Amino acid sequence: MDWDDRKTSGRIGVLSAHFQSPPPPLMASSEKDAALAATPSDGPTIFDKIIKKEIPAKVVYEDDKVLAFRDVSPQAPKHIVIIPKLKDGLTGISKAEERHTEILGYLLYVTKLIAKQEGLNDGFRIVINDGPKGCQSVFHLHIHLLGGRQMNWPPG
């Protein structure tokens, strides 16, 4: 049961709700620790192995430029990772150059197609983590598509 969905009835239920621990943050500290420990690199990543089909993934979309798959640690009922197949130095959004504009636009367009395919008609969130303090742990540009629940603000 989600913290926000916990319903109580009666006086005892209301009082007992005040003694419950707050929910853990959506991002586990291990994810934060992994991002802080990751070494930014243009070398091969786990995403390269997924692209080469060396590691299995639940693929939801694929074409000659982009691969999209379900996140192994979902932060929402629908959590899909969208990556360019050719990294081309694009380890993070902060490394984008003018030559990357076509693939960056295409990634956003494909994200919209996948959101529609996944039935996220009431809205969704896209996230691009960048660098250790942005909680990026895989240095291959990727978009997180999150949906299927009400998002909160501010994030993170």
LUMGU-575583 format. One record per atom (N, C-alpha, C): residue in one letter; y, z, x. Coordinates in steps of 0.05 Angstrom, whole numbers. Each point is the difference from the previous one (the first is absolute). Layout:
A / Y / Z / X
...
# end
This chain:
M / -23 / 0 / 17
M / 23 / 0 / -17
M / 25 / 0 / 18
D / 18 / -17 / -6
D / 25 / -2 / 14
D / 18 / 24 / -5
W / 15 / 9 / 20
W / 18 / 23 / -4
W / 19 / -4 / -23
D / 12 / -24 / -2
D / 18 / -5 / -21
D / -13 / -1 / -28
D / -26 / -5 / 0
D / -14 / -3 / -25
D / -12 / 26 / -10
R / 2 / 21 / 15
R / -12 / 25 / -8
R / 15 / 11 / -24
K / -15 / 4 / -21
K / 12 / 10 / -25
K / -11 / 28 / -5
T / 17 / 17 / -9
T / -8 / 27 / -6
T / 8 / 6 / -29
S / -14 / 18 / -12
S / 7 / 7 / -27
S / -2 / 31 / -2
G / 17 / 11 / -16
G / 0 / 29 / -4
G / 14 / 14 / 23
R / 6 / 25 / -4
R / 16 / 16 / 19
R / -16 / 4 / 26
I / -26 / 5 / -1
I / -16 / 5 / 24
I / -1 / -26 / 16
G / -3 / -22 / -13
G / -1 / -26 / 15
G / 26 / -5 / 14
V / 22 / 5 / -13
V / 26 / -4 / 12
V / 4 / 18 / 24
L / -7 / 26 / -3
L / 3 / 19 / 22
L / -19 / -7 / 23
S / -24 / -8 / -5
S / -19 / -6 / 21
S / 9 / -25 / 15
A / 14 / -18 / -13
A / 9 / -24 / 13
A / 20 / 6 / 23
H / 14 / 23 / -3
H / 20 / 8 / 20
H / -14 / 10 / 26
F / -26 / 7 / -2
F / -14 / 10 / 23
F / -17 / -21 / 14
Q / 0 / -24 / -10
Q / -15 / -22 / 12
Q / 15 / -11 / 24
S / -15 / -8 / 20
S / 12 / -12 / 24
S / 12 / -27 / -7
P / 22 / -7 / 13
P / 11 / -27 / -5
P / -19 / -20 / 11
P / 2 / -25 / -9
P / -18 / -21 / 9
P / 6 / -7 / 29
P / -21 / -9 / 15
P / 5 / -9 / 27
P / 16 / -25 / 0
P / 14 / -6 / 22
P / 15 / -25 / 1
P / -19 / -23 / -2
L / 9 / -23 / -10
L / -17 / -24 / -2
L / -11 / -9 / 27
M / 16 / 3 / 21
M / -9 / -9 / 26
M / -11 / 24 / 15
A / -26 / -1 / 6
A / -13 / 22 / 14
A / 12 / 2 / 28
S / 1 / 25 / 11
S / 11 / 3 / 26
S / -16 / -16 / 21
S / -25 / -6 / -5
S / -15 / -15 / 19
S / 11 / -29 / 2
E / 10 / -11 / -21
E / 13 / -26 / 0
E / 26 / 1 / 17
K / 15 / 21 / -5
K / 25 / 3 / 15
K / -6 / 4 / 30
D / -20 / 16 / 6
D / -8 / 5 / 27
D / -10 / -26 / 13
A / -15 / -16 / -15
A / -10 / -25 / 11
A / 23 / -19 / 7
A / 20 / -1 / -18
A / 24 / -17 / 5
A / 15 / 10 / 25
L / 3 / 26 / 2
L / 15 / 11 / 24
L / -16 / -4 / 26
A / -26 / -1 / -2
A / -17 / -3 / 24
A / -4 / -30 / 7
A / 4 / -18 / -19
A / -5 / -28 / 5
A / 19 / -11 / 21
T / -10 / -17 / 16
T / 16 / -13 / 21
T / 8 / -28 / -9
P / 26 / -5 / -4
P / 8 / -27 / -8
P / -10 / -20 / 20
S / -13 / -21 / -10
S / -12 / -20 / 17
S / -2 / -27 / -15
D / -1 / -21 / 14
D / -5 / -26 / -12
D / -29 / -8 / 3
G / -16 / 19 / 9
G / -29 / -5 / 4
G / -15 / -1 / -27
P / -26 / -6 / 1
P / -16 / -1 / -24
P / 0 / 26 / -15
T / -1 / -2 / -26
T / -1 / 24 / -18
T / -24 / -2 / -18
I / -3 / 21 / -16
I / -22 / 0 / -20
I / 4 / -23 / -20
F / 25 / -8 / -5
F / 5 / -22 / -18
F / -10 / -26 / 11
D / 1 / -4 / 26
D / -11 / -24 / 12
D / -30 / -1 / -5
K / -13 / 22 / 2
K / -29 / 1 / -6
K / -7 / -6 / -29
I / 18 / 9 / -18
I / -4 / -6 / -28
I / 4 / -29 / -5
I / 21 / -12 / 12
I / 5 / -29 / -3
I / -24 / -16 / 10
K / -13 / 9 / 22
K / -23 / -14 / 11
K / -26 / 6 / -14
K / 2 / 18 / -21
K / -24 / 8 / -15
K / -19 / 17 / 16
E / 10 / 12 / 22
E / -17 / 18 / 16
E / -2 / 28 / -12
I / 19 / 6 / -17
I / 0 / 25 / -15
I / 3 / -7 / -30
P / -17 / 11 / -17
P / 1 / -7 / -28
P / 26 / 11 / -13
A / 9 / -14 / -20
A / 23 / 8 / -15
A / -3 / -11 / -29
K / 12 / 14 / -19
K / -1 / -9 / -28
K / 24 / -19 / -3
V / -5 / -25 / 6
V / 21 / -20 / -1
V / 7 / -7 / -29
V / 27 / -1 / -6
V / 9 / -7 / -26
V / 15 / -26 / 0
Y / 8 / -9 / 24
Y / 14 / -26 / 2
Y / -3 / -10 / 29
E / -3 / -26 / 2
E / -1 / -12 / 26
E / 7 / -30 / -2
D / 17 / -8 / 19
D / 5 / -29 / 3
D / 3 / -5 / 30
D / 10 / -22 / 8
D / 1 / -7 / 29
D / 20 / 17 / 15
K / 20 / 13 / -13
K / 20 / 15 / 13
K / -2 / 31 / -3
V / -12 / 9 / -22
V / 1 / 28 / -8
V / -27 / 10 / -8
L / -5 / 26 / 6
L / -24 / 14 / -10
L / 10 / 26 / -13
A / -12 / 6 / -23
A / 7 / 24 / -14
A / -26 / 15 / -8
F / 0 / 26 / 4
F / -24 / 16 / -6
F / 8 / 27 / -9
R / -19 / 14 / -13
R / 5 / 27 / -11
R / 1 / 19 / 24
D / 19 / 19 / -1
D / 3 / 20 / 20
D / -24 / 19 / -1
V / -10 / 8 / 23
V / -23 / 18 / 1
V / 8 / 29 / -7
S / 26 / 6 / 1
S / 10 / 26 / -7
S / 22 / -3 / -20
P / -6 / -8 / -25
P / 20 / -6 / -20
P / 19 / 23 / -7
Q / 25 / -7 / -2
Q / 21 / 20 / -8
Q / 9 / -5 / -29
A / -13 / -18 / -13
A / 6 / -6 / -29
A / -26 / -13 / -11
P / -2 / -1 / -26
P / -24 / -13 / -12
P / -4 / -29 / 10
K / 22 / -14 / 5
K / -1 / -27 / 12
K / 15 / 3 / 27
H / -14 / -4 / 22
H / 13 / 1 / 26
H / -12 / -22 / 17
I / 15 / -20 / 5
I / -9 / -24 / 14
I / 17 / -5 / 24
V / -13 / -7 / 22
V / 13 / -6 / 25
V / 1 / -31 / 3
I / 23 / -10 / 6
I / 5 / -29 / 2
I / 9 / -6 / 29
I / -15 / -18 / 14
I / 6 / -5 / 28
I / 2 / -30 / 5
P / 17 / -7 / 20
P / -1 / -28 / 9
P / -25 / -3 / 18
K / -14 / -23 / -3
K / -23 / -5 / 17
K / 8 / -4 / 29
L / 23 / -12 / 5
L / 9 / -5 / 27
L / 22 / 21 / 6
K / -5 / 17 / 19
K / 19 / 22 / 6
K / 25 / -12 / 13
D / -2 / -17 / 19
D / 22 / -14 / 13
D / 22 / 19 / 9
G / -8 / 23 / 12
G / 20 / 19 / 10
G / 12 / 18 / -21
L / -8 / -4 / -25
L / 10 / 15 / -23
L / -16 / 26 / -4
T / 4 / 18 / 19
T / -15 / 26 / -1
T / 12 / 19 / -20
G / 25 / -4 / -7
G / 14 / 16 / -20
G / 25 / -15 / -9
I / 12 / 8 / -21
I / 23 / -14 / -11
I / 24 / 1 / 19
S / 1 / 20 / 17
S / 22 / 2 / 20
S / -3 / -21 / 22
K / -23 / -13 / 1
K / -5 / -21 / 20
K / 5 / -27 / -11
A / 8 / -2 / -25
A / 4 / -26 / -13
A / 22 / -16 / 14
E / -4 / -25 / 2
E / 19 / -19 / 11
E / 5 / -22 / -20
E / 20 / -16 / 5
E / 6 / -21 / -19
E / -24 / -18 / -5
R / -17 / -5 / 20
R / -23 / -17 / -3
R / -21 / 12 / -19
H / 3 / 25 / -8
H / -19 / 13 / -18
H / 9 / -1 / -29
T / 23 / -12 / -6
T / 11 / 2 / -27
T / -19 / -13 / -21
E / -13 / -22 / 8
E / -18 / -13 / -19
E / -23 / 18 / -8
I / -13 / 12 / 19
I / -23 / 17 / -6
I / 9 / 26 / -14
L / 23 / 10 / 7
L / 10 / 24 / -14
L / 5 / -5 / -29
G / 12 / -22 / -6
G / 5 / -8 / -28
G / -26 / -5 / -15
Y / -19 / -13 / 14
Y / -26 / -7 / -12
Y / -15 / 26 / -6
L / 1 / 20 / 18
L / -14 / 25 / -5
L / 11 / 13 / -26
L / 26 / 0 / -4
L / 12 / 12 / -24
L / -9 / -16 / -25
Y / 0 / -26 / 2
Y / -9 / -17 / -22
Y / -29 / 6 / -8
V / -17 / 1 / 21
V / -28 / 6 / -5
V / -4 / 28 / -12
T / 17 / 19 / 9
T / -1 / 27 / -11
T / 5 / -1 / -30
K / 19 / -16 / -9
K / 6 / -3 / -28
K / -24 / -12 / -15
L / -13 / -20 / 12
L / -24 / -12 / -12
L / -22 / 20 / -4
I / -4 / 17 / 21
I / -22 / 20 / -1
I / 7 / 21 / -21
A / 25 / 8 / -1
A / 8 / 20 / -20
A / -6 / -10 / -28
K / 5 / -25 / -5
K / -6 / -12 / -26
K / -30 / -1 / -5
Q / -15 / -9 / 21
Q / -29 / -1 / -1
Q / -12 / 27 / -6
E / 12 / 21 / 11
E / -10 / 28 / -4
E / 10 / 13 / -26
G / 15 / -15 / -16
G / 10 / 11 / -25
G / 23 / 20 / 2
L / 15 / -2 / 21
L / 22 / 20 / 5
L / 25 / -10 / -14
N / -1 / -6 / -25
N / 22 / -12 / -15
N / 22 / 20 / -6
D / -5 / 26 / 2
D / 20 / 20 / -6
D / 15 / 9 / 25
G / -7 / -11 / 23
G / 14 / 6 / 25
G / -19 / 8 / 22
F / 10 / 0 / 24
F / -15 / 7 / 24
F / 20 / 6 / 22
R / -11 / 9 / 22
R / 17 / 6 / 24
R / -13 / -15 / 23
I / 18 / -10 / 18
I / -10 / -11 / 25
I / 12 / 16 / 22
V / -16 / 5 / 21
V / 8 / 16 / 22
V / -7 / -14 / 26
I / 19 / 0 / 19
I / -6 / -9 / 27
I / 8 / 23 / 19
N / -20 / 12 / 12
N / 5 / 21 / 19
N / 6 / -13 / 27
D / 19 / 12 / 15
D / 8 / -12 / 25
D / 4 / 22 / 21
G / -16 / -2 / 21
G / 3 / 19 / 23
G / -13 / 27 / -6
P / -2 / 16 / 20
P / -13 / 27 / -3
P / 13 / 17 / -21
K / 27 / 2 / -1
K / 14 / 17 / -19
K / 0 / -13 / -28
G / -6 / -25 / -2
G / -4 / -14 / -25
G / -29 / 2 / -10
C / -16 / 14 / 16
C / -29 / 5 / -6
C / -17 / -25 / 2
Q / 7 / -18 / 18
Q / -16 / -23 / 5
Q / -22 / 7 / 20
S / -25 / -4 / -7
S / -22 / 6 / 18
S / -15 / -25 / 9
V / 4 / -22 / -14
V / -13 / -25 / 8
V / 23 / -20 / 7
F / 1 / -9 / 24
F / 22 / -17 / 9
F / -6 / -29 / -4
H / -2 / -7 / -25
H / -3 / -28 / -11
H / 15 / 2 / -26
L / 22 / -14 / -3
L / 17 / 2 / -24
L / -18 / 0 / -25
H / 5 / 18 / -18
H / -15 / 0 / -25
H / 17 / 12 / -22
I / -5 / -9 / -24
I / 14 / 10 / -24
I / -20 / 16 / -16
H / 8 / 23 / -9
H / -16 / 16 / -19
H / 10 / -6 / -28
L / -17 / -9 / -17
L / 6 / -3 / -29
L / -12 / 23 / -15
L / 17 / 16 / -12
L / -9 / 24 / -15
L / 7 / -2 / -29
G / -19 / 6 / -18
G / 6 / -1 / -28
G / -22 / 14 / -16
G / 3 / -2 / -26
G / -19 / 13 / -18
G / 7 / 28 / -7
R / 23 / 10 / 8
R / 9 / 27 / -7
R / 31 / 0 / 2
Q / 12 / 21 / -11
Q / 29 / 2 / 2
Q / 7 / 8 / 29
M / 17 / -14 / 13
M / 10 / 6 / 26
M / 22 / 21 / -2
N / 4 / 15 / 21
N / 21 / 20 / 0
N / 22 / -8 / 20
W / 23 / 12 / -3
W / 22 / -5 / 18
W / 13 / 26 / 8
P / 6 / 5 / 24
P / -3 / -18 / 22
P / -28 / 0 / 11
P / -9 / -22 / 12
P / -27 / 0 / 12
P / 0 / 15 / 27
G / -24 / 6 / 9
G / -4 / 12 / 26
G / 13 / 26 / 4
# end
